[in-house]
Structures are given as C-alpha cells and as structure tokens.
C-alpha cells in the first residue's frame, strides 16, 4: 500500500475537528463581550421628578406670589443698603473719567443719580437671592437628568456676567471716554452732566454683562438638542454681522472703538461657546 498523501491527512484532520464540537469550540476565537446599554431602570430613574407634588393652579400662583414677594424684599433691602454707601460707589464709577469735571445742571440731579446707582447696585447685590427663588420655583418640575445642569449653568452665568462687568469697566468705558475726551480737547472744556455720564456708564456695564451670557445660551440649546456645534459653526458669517449690530445697539456711544471691542468680545464668546458644546459631544 502507498502512504497517504499530505492532502488526505489534512482532510481527515478537518473531518475529525468538525465531528468533535468541543475541539472546534476550543480553537474558535472567544466572542467579544457586548457593551450593555443603559437599562430601562436607569433611564426611568433619571427621568423621574423626585420632588413631584400634586398642586392646583391656584397653589402654583400662590407659590409664585410668595417667591416674587421675597425677591422684591431682597431687592429693596439691597437698594437701601447700596444707597447708604452710594458715595463710594459713585466715586468708583467716576474713576474711568479722570480729568473730567462733573456738573449738577438741575436741582436734585445728583440725588436722582444716587437713587439710580443704588437701584442698579442693589439689584446686582440681591441677584443671587432672586436667582435662588427662581430655581426653587422651577425645581420641582425638573427631572434628575435636568437638575445636573443647574449648578454649572448658574455658576457659568454668574461668572460670565461678572466678567462682562469687569470687561466694560476696564476696557469699554475707558476706551469710549478717551475717544470723546481726546476728540474735542483743543476745542471744548470737558464739563459733563453727572446724570448723562452715569446713564452712559450703567447702561454700558449691564448691557455688556448681558451680552456675555451668549455661551450659556449656546450650552442650553446644545444640551436640549435644538442646535449642534456644527450648525453653530456653519453660521459664523451671520454671527459676525450680528455682533457688529449688537455692538452698535448695546453701546450708548457712537465711537467705532467701543463698538468694535464689544463686537469682538461677542464673537470670541460665541466661538468659545461652540467649543464648550463640542466638548459635550453635541
């Protein structure tokens, strides 16, 4: 007899493996462990309303009335407290206008300016308590998933508003005042109405603080799923145009330097907001 060829031997070995399932299972590659998706229990847990309480419409209106009442009390206390210390606040806001003499052009003008300054400052001081009342009112209607974003959003909004005030005080107001002072320094003497000056300063401060809330709005839109980071980036041309218009509308002065500074800050904040939305995977 002739010796079996190598081909016949290999065929017999394959037949033996097919007939022995245990051997074929040992030689097979171990299957990958599938990644378990989020279970329905976890989804239901995050979608629950932990503080859900059955309330009638009149109960909601009563709670809203109480929250508004507490907020008004905090605002009045803040305004009265700032009115007591209004002189240091006025002197602080006069610092950017160095070299300018302020005049009281009507009886009681400085008194009404003091009330205006105390009003803005008091609302700023009372804003944390007012914000707390707003959160307490809407909190029972939020799920656990939505509540996770309250802290970062509130903190980010507060930091950005303070950054807007600082940016206006350090950069925008001195730039605008320097433009007006140097433009007519050889022609007119700088004697300004104190009422008009503080109207200009307060409006520029708080409008800049509100403009700095753009990244917070972008994050909210991204988290809700209304707009993605790619869609935000695709509309950059309209954003630049809108920033130029916003700078012209929000700044009470007509000088191009102040409008350009605010418009540039808005564009930078917008692209920074796109980066934050991108980091969240939206």
DAZI-V176711 format. One record per helix or strand of 3 or more residues. SS is the DSSP state (H for helix, E for strand). FROM is the first residue (numbers start at 1). LEN is the number of residues. If there is no record, write none. Layout:
BEGIN
SS FROM LEN
SS FROM LEN
END
This chain:
BEGIN
H 6 14
H 21 7
H 40 7
H 57 28
H 86 12
E 101 3
H 109 31
H 144 40
E 191 3
H 194 18
H 214 11
H 229 6
H 236 15
H 256 24
END
